[in-house]
């Protein structure tokens, strides 16, 4: 199951596998990925506010919490991939 989660993560978040890989500028790739991230956080925040009744829900707090989870995951994945590439 963990392998499937990593596979899905790479399809969505890894610029080597998702369709943003066809954009030649890595800065633009990162910007678009970040813009999509903020858009989805806002979207799910609106769903939580209106459909789940979380009237005290804060979209900026949601984005911060998601970043606190996702950034270490991305860094860990990058370290693992670099270690895999550097093996002799």
Secondary structure by P-SEA (a helix, b strand, c coil): caaaaaaaaaaccccccccccccccaaaaaaaaaaaaaaaaaaaaaaaacccccccccaaaaaaaaaaccaaaaaaaaaaaaaaaacc
